[in-house]
Amino acid sequence: MKNLFAFVVLVGLSGCATTSMQQVSDQDIQPKEYIYEDLAIDQEQVFKKARDFFAESFGDSTSVVRVSDIDEGKYIGKGIVSWTLSDGIASIQCPSNYTLKFLARDNRAKLELVLNKGIVPGQTCRWDKPTVSGYNEVLALFDSISANLESYLRSNQSDDF
């Protein structure tokens, strides 16, 4: 009876560990889209404020920017986000790449953030996409980026440095 109880506990614990280490499915990785309306500034100001926000947020924005077109109000870049890989005993931070797309218009804007599958070169973490709980961390960070961007777009801060 004691052996049966130990076996049941062991199976239960391994089930928990397996679930926490399960990678998010490719179908679950979807772009997160954020819309900002009633910004009370024109397209050029929206674009410049967003560009400045990204430069301040990412430090060296030239390493992450792929497209920056003020006339079209388009800004496309790449970033790296960290998520926690944990087996219940130990945990490490794993990086993943994501793509950022920003589109400015008069009085409004759209931000799209999407996690990219793949291993970040030079890292010890060899997972090409996060665990389910890690992906939830990524989505929370995306929400935070969006909230901070919206706050910056609505602020009275100058877009001139």
Secondary structure, DSSP 8 states (H G I E B T S, - for coil): -HHHHHHHHHHHHHHHHHHHT-B--GGG---EEEEE----S-HHHHHHHHHHHHHHHHS-GGGTEEEEETTTTEEEEEEEEEEEEE-SS-EEEEEEEEEEEEEEETTEEEEEEEE--S--TT-S---SS-BHHHHHHHHHHHHHHHHHHHHHHHS---S--
